[in-house]
Amino acid sequence: MLVIVTLLVIQAALLARDRIALTHRCGVAARHAMVRPDAAAVTAAGASAAEGGSGFSAELSGSRSVGSLVTVTCHQRLVTGLPLVGPMLGDPEVVERLVIRVESLGG
């Protein structure tokens, strides 16, 4: 029983780390969207912001003209890979949203 509890605590710490990495990736994607509000470029910028993790995607919503607000919504499925407890928890999908103002339409 102690082993399972220990593995659950470790898995929770790993999920928290991955959640923090998603927040960082979404921040990078949002900063990129400020100057180039293109969904493919924003996703690429966010995906390259942190090592590890897969399945990162970013979506833009709102007007993409200079001075307007754009919502950057980032999705990622977190992998729970520890033996015994990983299959019990499943792989949760987490979402992060940031709202930014478009500063330029430069390339």
C-alpha positions, 0 to 999 in steps of 0.5 A: 500500500505504501508503494502505491501511495508513493507512486501516486505522490510522484505521479501528481508531482510529474503532472504538476510539472507538466502543467507548469510546462504547458503554462510556459508553452502557452505564454510563449505562444501568446507572445508570438501571437502578439506580433504574428497572429497565425495559428500554425506559427503560434503552435510551433512556437509553443511546442518548441518552448519546452522539452518533452510532452507531445500533443501540444496545440494552440488555437487563436480566436478573436480579431487578428487586427492590430490593437485587438484582443486575441485569445490563445487557447492551448491544449495538451494531453498529459501522460501518466506513465508510472506503473500501477498508478498511471493507468488508474489516473488516465491521461488528462487533457489540460487547457490554458487560455491567455488573452493578448493584444495584437501589437503588429502583423509582422512576419 
